[in-house]
Amino acid sequence: MRWGCRVIDPLEAGGTRDLHDLLALGEAQATLTGWNLSAAVEAHVPRLSRDAQTAWQRLQTLLRA
């Protein structure tokens, strides 16, 4: 599965491990800079491919866990 996002496609995306990798990267960035992954992505979701939107929904489930 392709995410439809040039930044994360190279991760061979689609698996749960990839989602956890993205979550860990977001958490590290938040710790270092206070960056908020959800806030950064939300404005772009309408422009993402359907696959990327689905992947974002899956990632949000992990963010809430």
LINNOR-V353668 format. One record per residue. N is the residue number from 1. RES is the residue in three letters. OMEGA is omega in radians with two decimals (999 if undefined). Layout:
n = <N	N>
res = <RES	RES>
omega = <OMEGA	OMEGA>
This chain:
n = <1	2	3	4	5	6	7	8	9	10	11	12	13	14	15	16	17	18	19	20	21	22	23	24	25	26	27	28	29	30	31	32	33	34	35	36	37	38	39	40	41	42	43	44	45	46	47	48	49	50	51	52	53	54	55	56	57	58	59	60	61	62	63	64	65>
res = <MET	ARG	TRP	GLY	CYS	ARG	VAL	ILE	ASP	PRO	LEU	GLU	ALA	GLY	GLY	THR	ARG	ASP	LEU	HIS	ASP	LEU	LEU	ALA	LEU	GLY	GLU	ALA	GLN	ALA	THR	LEU	THR	GLY	TRP	ASN	LEU	SER	ALA	ALA	VAL	GLU	ALA	HIS	VAL	PRO	ARG	LEU	SER	ARG	ASP	ALA	GLN	THR	ALA	TRP	GLN	ARG	LEU	GLN	THR	LEU	LEU	ARG	ALA>
omega = <3.04	-3.10	-3.07	-3.12	-3.05	-3.08	-3.05	3.09	-3.13	3.13	-3.05	-2.94	3.05	-3.11	3.12	3.14	3.10	3.10	3.12	3.06	3.12	3.11	3.13	3.09	3.12	3.13	3.11	3.13	3.12	3.12	-3.09	-2.97	-3.07	-3.13	-3.13	-3.09	-3.11	3.14	-3.12	-3.05	-2.99	-3.11	-3.08	-3.05	-3.13	-3.12	-3.13	3.05	3.13	3.11	3.13	3.10	3.11	3.11	3.11	3.10	3.10	-3.14	3.11	3.08	3.10	3.14	-3.11	-3.07	999>
